[in-house]
Amino acid sequence: MTEAAIKYDVFQAIADPTRRSVLQLLAASDRPISNITEHFTISRTAVVKHLKILEQAELISAQKKGREKIYTLHSERLKEIEDWLQYFHLFWDNKLAQLKSMVEDH
């Protein structure tokens, strides 16, 4: 399978700490690649690879403005993660309620 044919899901995309940092930067504001790269010690080429994975997961998009690409966060795609985590919030709420009940009964 070629790199162009790979489609990343949201969970794969956020698995890397650099990509999570990129998402945090873009949550604050849309940014050109030059601004994004200055926040990291890795090469511009490495940052571009991370951006491509985030784009393939549809977490960000790029729009050409003049000579630069401006990257934008699509935070609605993070809802998939929130929905998945919601199950575990309910799980732990239930477990903690059971523990509280046991402690109060004794």
C-alpha positions as CSV (number, residue, x, y, z in Angstrom):
1,M,0.0,0.0,0.0
2,T,1.4,3.4,-0.9
3,E,1.7,6.2,1.5
4,A,-0.9,8.2,-0.4
5,A,-3.4,5.3,-0.1
6,I,-3.1,5.2,3.7
7,K,-6.0,6.7,5.6
8,Y,-5.4,7.4,9.3
9,D,-8.2,7.4,11.8
10,V,-8.5,9.9,14.6
11,F,-7.0,7.5,17.2
12,Q,-3.9,6.8,15.1
13,A,-3.4,10.5,14.4
14,I,-3.4,11.5,18.1
15,A,-1.2,8.6,19.2
16,D,1.9,10.7,18.6
17,P,2.8,13.5,21.1
18,T,4.1,15.8,18.3
19,R,0.7,15.5,16.5
20,R,-1.1,16.2,19.7
21,S,1.0,19.3,20.2
22,V,0.2,20.4,16.7
23,L,-3.5,20.1,17.4
24,Q,-3.0,22.2,20.6
25,L,-1.3,24.9,18.5
26,L,-4.1,24.9,15.9
27,A,-6.7,25.0,18.7
28,A,-5.4,28.4,19.6
29,S,-5.4,29.7,16.0
30,D,-4.9,28.8,12.3
31,R,-1.2,28.8,11.5
32,P,1.1,28.7,8.5
33,I,3.6,25.9,8.4
34,S,6.5,28.3,9.2
35,N,4.8,29.1,12.5
36,I,4.1,25.5,13.3
37,T,7.7,24.3,12.6
38,E,9.2,26.9,14.9
39,H,7.6,25.2,17.9
40,F,9.4,22.0,17.4
41,T,13.0,20.8,17.3
42,I,12.4,18.3,14.5
43,S,12.9,19.1,10.9
44,R,10.3,20.9,8.7
45,T,10.1,17.6,6.7
46,A,9.2,15.7,9.8
47,V,6.5,18.3,10.7
48,V,5.1,18.1,7.2
49,K,4.8,14.3,7.7
50,H,2.9,14.8,10.9
51,L,0.6,17.4,9.2
52,K,-0.2,14.9,6.4
53,I,-1.3,12.3,8.9
54,L,-3.5,14.8,10.7
55,E,-5.0,15.8,7.3
56,Q,-5.6,12.2,6.3
57,A,-7.5,11.8,9.6
58,E,-9.4,14.9,8.7
59,L,-8.4,16.6,11.9
60,I,-6.9,19.5,10.1
61,S,-7.0,21.0,6.6
62,A,-4.7,23.3,4.7
63,Q,-5.6,26.2,2.5
64,K,-3.0,27.9,0.2
65,K,-2.7,31.6,0.9
66,G,-0.1,33.3,-1.1
67,R,3.1,31.3,-0.8
68,E,2.1,29.5,2.4
69,K,-0.4,26.9,3.5
70,I,-2.5,27.9,6.4
71,Y,-3.5,24.9,8.6
72,T,-6.9,24.8,10.4
73,L,-8.1,22.5,13.1
74,H,-11.4,20.6,12.6
75,S,-12.2,20.0,16.3
76,E,-15.5,18.3,15.5
77,R,-13.5,15.3,14.5
78,L,-12.3,15.0,18.1
79,K,-15.9,14.2,19.0
80,E,-15.2,10.6,18.1
81,I,-12.6,10.4,20.9
82,E,-14.9,12.1,23.3
83,D,-17.7,9.6,22.5
84,W,-15.3,6.7,23.0
85,L,-14.1,8.1,26.4
86,Q,-17.6,8.7,27.5
87,Y,-18.1,5.0,28.1
88,F,-15.2,5.0,30.5
89,H,-16.5,8.0,32.4
90,L,-19.7,6.1,32.9
91,F,-17.7,3.0,33.9
92,W,-15.7,4.8,36.5
93,D,-18.6,6.8,37.8
94,N,-20.4,3.5,38.4
95,K,-17.4,1.9,40.1
96,L,-16.9,4.9,42.3
97,A,-20.6,5.0,43.3
98,Q,-20.3,1.3,44.2
99,L,-17.2,1.9,46.3
100,K,-18.9,4.9,48.1
101,S,-21.9,2.7,48.8
102,M,-19.7,-0.1,50.3
103,V,-17.7,2.4,52.4
104,E,-20.9,4.1,53.7
105,D,-22.5,0.7,54.5
106,H,-19.6,-0.3,56.8
